[in-house]
Structure formats: structure tokens, C-alpha cells
Amino acid sequence: MKYAVIVPTLNAAKEWRDFSHSLLENTPCETVLVIDSESTDTSVALARASGIRVHGILRREFDHGATRQLAVDLVPDVDILVFLTQDAVIAGSDSIRNLLRSFEDPEVGAAYGRQLPRFDSRPIEAHARLFNYPAVSVLRDYSSRKDLGFKTIFISNSFAAYRVSALKAVGGFPRDTVFGEDTITAARLVKSGWKIAYVSDAQVYHSHSYTWRQEFRRYFDIGVLHSRESWLIDEFGGASGEGARFVRSELHSLWPKHWWLIPSALIRTALKLVGYRLGKLESHFPNGLKRRLSMNRGYWT
């Protein structure tokens, strides 16, 4: 089973040492393709010095879905495409191998690995990863929506792999999306009869210490996604139940050891809710305002 690893980059030099060392330790450099969006640092030089092929695109051409779909055309002779983001550091020598092993099941169309919190992550940041990426592997299909709802199509392209034939069968990654190209693709796959595998022993270190403003902006973009792709909610249900479970789990994780962070956690929850609801109403706002509210600001240019 032939595979390629795809890494979109933008000014990745600061993260390159840890990222490339963890990746190339057990992955041949010739299997890796970097798609770079006009980095102004030494990202391209570092990648090429590692023996990695680099394909450049204009920064204004970057699109979460279309740029990843470009990889399908650039590496046409593989069975599986593995996607990583530049800040995802592989944890364990077998992580990519374990992710690929899930495709031994011919019904698996996509798989994603476990994201562990960074070593220096704070309690709120760490909890988000441990809640969303548990230690138990799961296989989901269209029938899973009855029990799991929207969680059925949860996936993250920070560390995910796709069967190329399955990806092509559902039309590839969507273009012109502000966010969530992985979620849309996962939904298309399970609707078409494919399975999604969560592989807990395929692991990367990847988490974010978002500010309050960034939390708001991220959830604004999620609201935009759910507004524009309303069929996702119609088909798989809303995520409010999972959100409530997350808040309860977060408060439990903070009490009593980190009790002073509880007000911050509650403010973040409120900002997420406001951001999401404004995102759902984005069709009523001018582009300039949406650009200021969004985390993916270049999308609105």
C-alpha cells in the first residue's frame, strides 16, 4: 500500500526542527510533499535540505480544502494520503504505521490519530485534547449517528489519512470553505458507505493555547461552516449535547487543583457560544466585519 505525507506550510521554520525530526525518523523523505504558501522565512530551504519535495503556491491561493485536493493531483500514484500540519509533532515511531494499518479494512475511507497536549500545555489546553482524543480507538459509520450524532464525523486534518479511491469517489475535498474541510469530507464518506477510523495508538503532540479572542474567532468560523453546510446538522444533528458534556468535564478537571481557572473556562464557553451564533448569522454581515470576526481572516479577502 503506497502512501504519501502531505504538509501545508507557512513560515514553519520555528517548528521545523521538532516536526521534521519526528516525521523523518521513520518516514522516508521521498514520501513527503510540502505545499508552501509563500513562506518568508527559511521553511522552503529547510524542507529541501531534508530531501523533501516542495511545491509552492501563492499565499492568496491557499484554501483549506483546495490546497489539500491539489495534493491528490501532485502525487497520483499512491493509495493513501496522510495529512499533517506543521505544528503536529509525531509521538512514537509507529504512529504513521498504525494509522496506515487501519486501511487493511477495505471499508475504511479515512482515519485520524490521537492528538496529545504539548508538554508545556496549560490545564485548559490539555483537557481539550484529552477530551476530544481519548485512549480508546473507535470505528464509525453512517449508523453511528444514532448514538454519536455529530461526533460521527469528527476528524482532524492535523493528523489524518484518506484512501485516495474513497476521496475521489466523494468528489475530493471541498473548495472555498472557511474551515472544516475534513468534517465535510468525513460526512460525505460515511454517507457513501465508508467508515472513519479513530486510531488512538497513532499519536502526535498537537494543541493550542488559544486566547479568549482566538476562541471566539474559531467558533465564529465553526458557525459559518454550520450555516453554509447546514446539511451536516440536518444529517448528523447538532453538537450542543457534546458541548455540554465538554463543559462539565472541563469544570471537573479543573476542580479543585486548578480552581482559579474556572472563571476563565466559563468566559471561554460564553465566547464560544456567542462566536458560534454570530457565525451562523454571517450572511447578514458585510465581508469587512466577517474578516474581523474570523480566525481565518484571509478567506474573506
Residue pairs with C-beta under 8 A, 6 or more apart in sequence:
1 79
1 80
1 100
1 103
2 77
2 78
2 79
2 80
3 31
3 78
3 79
3 80
3 81
3 82
3 100
3 161
4 31
4 32
4 33
4 71
4 75
4 78
4 80
4 81
4 82
5 23
5 27
5 31
5 32
5 33
5 82
5 83
5 84
5 96
6 32
6 33
6 35
6 68
6 71
6 75
6 81
6 82
6 83
6 84
7 23
7 32
7 33
7 34
7 35
7 83
7 84
7 85
7 86
8 34
8 35
8 36
8 37
8 62
8 67
8 68
8 85
8 86
9 34
9 35
9 36
9 37
9 39
9 43
9 47
9 86
10 36
10 37
10 38
10 39
10 43
10 59
10 62
10 86
11 39
11 40
11 41
11 43
12 19
12 39
12 41
12 43
12 46
12 86
12 87
13 39
13 41
13 42
13 43
13 46
14 41
15 86
15 87
16 43
16 46
16 47
16 86
18 89
19 84
19 86
19 87
19 88
19 89
20 46
20 47
20 50
20 52
22 89
22 90
22 91
23 32
23 84
23 90
24 32
24 50
25 90
25 93
26 93
26 94
26 96
26 97
27 96
29 50
29 51
29 52
30 51
30 53
32 52
32 53
33 52
33 53
33 54
33 55
33 71
33 74
33 75
34 43
34 44
34 47
34 52
34 53
34 54
34 55
35 54
35 55
35 56
35 57
35 67
35 70
35 71
35 74
36 43
36 44
36 47
36 54
36 55
36 56
36 57
37 56
37 57
37 58
37 59
37 61
37 62
37 67
38 56
38 57
38 58
38 59
44 54
44 56
47 54
48 54
55 70
55 74
57 67
57 70
59 298
60 298
60 301
61 67
62 298
63 175
63 176
63 177
63 299
64 157
64 173
64 177
64 178
64 179
64 180
64 181
64 296
65 172
65 173
65 174
65 175
65 176
65 177
65 181
65 184
65 185
66 173
66 175
66 176
68 83
68 157
68 173
68 181
69 172
69 173
69 175
71 81
71 83
72 81
72 164
72 167
72 168
72 172
75 81
78 164
79 103
79 163
79 164
79 165
80 100
80 103
80 161
80 162
80 163
80 164
81 161
81 162
81 164
81 167
82 96
82 99
82 100
82 159
82 160
82 161
83 157
83 158
83 159
83 160
83 161
83 162
84 90
84 158
84 159
84 204
85 157
85 158
85 159
85 206
87 158
87 206
88 115
88 158
88 159
88 204
88 205
88 206
89 204
89 205
89 206
90 96
90 203
90 204
91 116
91 203
91 204
91 205
92 201
92 203
94 201
94 202
95 113
95 201
95 202
95 203
95 204
96 202
98 113
98 199
98 201
98 202
99 111
99 112
99 113
99 159
99 161
99 199
99 202
100 161
101 199
102 108
102 111
102 161
102 197
102 199
103 111
103 161
103 163
105 139
105 195
105 197
107 141
107 193
107 194
107 195
108 139
108 163
108 194
108 195
108 196
108 197
109 162
109 163
109 166
109 167
109 170
109 189
109 190
109 192
109 194
109 195
109 196
110 155
110 160
110 161
110 162
110 163
110 166
110 167
110 185
110 186
110 189
110 194
110 196
110 197
111 160
111 161
111 196
111 197
111 198
111 199
111 202
112 155
112 156
112 157
112 159
112 160
112 161
112 182
112 196
112 197
112 198
112 199
113 159
113 160
113 199
113 200
113 202
113 203
113 204
114 133
114 134
114 135
114 198
114 199
114 200
114 201
114 202
114 203
114 204
115 129
115 132
115 133
115 156
115 158
115 159
115 203
115 204
115 205
115 206
115 207
116 129
116 133
116 203
116 204
116 205
116 206
116 207
117 125
117 126
117 128
117 129
117 130
117 205
117 207
118 125
118 205
118 206
118 207
119 205
121 129
121 207
121 209
122 209
122 261
123 253
123 254
123 257
123 258
123 261
124 250
124 254
124 261
124 264
124 265
124 268
125 207
125 208
125 209
125 210
126 207
127 249
127 250
127 253
127 254
128 207
128 250
129 206
129 207
131 246
131 249
131 250
132 154
133 198
133 200
134 200
135 200
136 200
137 197
137 198
137 199
137 200
137 201
138 197
138 198
139 195
139 196
139 197
139 198
140 148
140 152
140 153
140 190
140 195
140 196
140 197
140 198
141 190
141 193
141 194
141 195
141 196
142 152
142 190
142 191
142 193
144 152
144 190
145 152
145 190
145 235
145 236
145 237
149 236
149 237
149 238
149 239
149 241
149 242
150 232
150 233
150 236
150 237
150 238
150 239
150 242
151 239
151 242
152 190
152 196
152 236
153 183
153 186
153 187
153 190
153 196
153 232
153 236
154 183
154 186
154 198
155 182
155 183
155 185
155 186
155 196
156 182
157 181
157 182
158 204
158 206
159 202
159 204
159 206
160 182
162 185
163 194
166 189
166 192
166 194
167 173
167 185
169 192
170 185
170 188
170 189
170 192
170 194
171 188
172 185
173 181
173 184
173 185
174 181
174 184
174 185
177 184
177 225
177 228
177 229
178 221
178 224
178 225
178 228
178 294
178 296
178 299
178 300
179 221
179 222
179 224
179 225
179 295
179 296
180 221
180 222
180 225
180 229
183 225
183 232
184 225
184 229
184 232
186 196
187 231
187 232
187 235
187 236
189 196
190 196
191 235
208 214
210 218
212 264
212 267
212 268
212 271
214 295
215 268
215 271
215 272
215 275
216 271
216 272
216 274
216 275
216 293
217 275
217 293
217 294
217 295
218 272
218 275
218 295
219 271
219 272
219 273
219 275
219 276
219 279
220 275
220 276
220 278
220 279
220 282
220 293
220 294
220 295
221 279
221 294
221 295
221 296
222 275
222 276
222 279
223 275
223 276
223 277
223 278
223 279
223 280
223 281
223 282
224 279
224 280
224 282
224 290
224 294
225 232
225 279
226 232
226 233
226 276
226 279
226 280
227 279
227 280
227 281
227 282
227 283
243 272
247 265
247 269
250 265
251 262
251 265
254 261
254 262
254 265
255 262
275 293
278 285
278 293
279 293
282 290
285 293
287 300
288 300
290 300
291 297
291 300
291 301
294 300
